Amino acid sequence: MEQGEKAVLRFLDGTILKGYLEGFTEEAMEITLRAVGAKTRTTVDTDGLKAIFFVKTFEGDRQYSEKKSYGIRKARGRRTFVKFKDGEDMVGFIEGKVPWEKGFFLSVQRTKKLKGFYLLPADDGSNNNRVFVFAGAVRDVTIVP
């Protein structure tokens, strides 16, 4: 049996890595990934990452068109719209407290500087269980009332 969570790492430069993520934390400068089919682990610097997609399957369903509206699943936090620097956008929910003040999530009032936040997909049919969005890849975040 595989150890670690199934994850797809997407980088700002468009690179994609699929594998099993081990020991990821929100403050991590590096993460450990064992690529699909590989026996060795790779250390990845988080600075170039756009997002980590914690997935149900590595294959996904290319025929499925993810719905980007909020009425599909029961609300699981604050409704949120994320626009990435590369033009991609996502809708979902942020659980718990909003990880930034007055719209600027880089000024978190914590002793450890968070590198981003978790977004739960709005569509239950999504292949993503949750997504860790890296702050450096975000152009804009909107909390939808």
Sequence and secondary structure as in RCSB ss.txt:
>XXXX:A:sequence
MEQGEKAVLRFLDGTILKGYLEGFTEEAMEITLRAVGAKTRTTVDTDGLKAIFFVKTFEGDRQYSEKKSYGIRKA
RGRRTFVKFKDGEDMVGFIEGKVPWEKGFFLSVQRTKKLKGFYLLPADDGSNNNRVFVFAGAVRDVTIVP
>XXXX:A:secstr
   SEEEEEEETTS EEEEEEES  TT SEEEEEETT SS EEEEGGGEEEEEEES SS  TT      SSSS  
 SEEEEEEETTS EEEEEE SS SSBTTBTTS  SSS   EEEEEES TTSSEEEEEEEGGGEEEEEE  
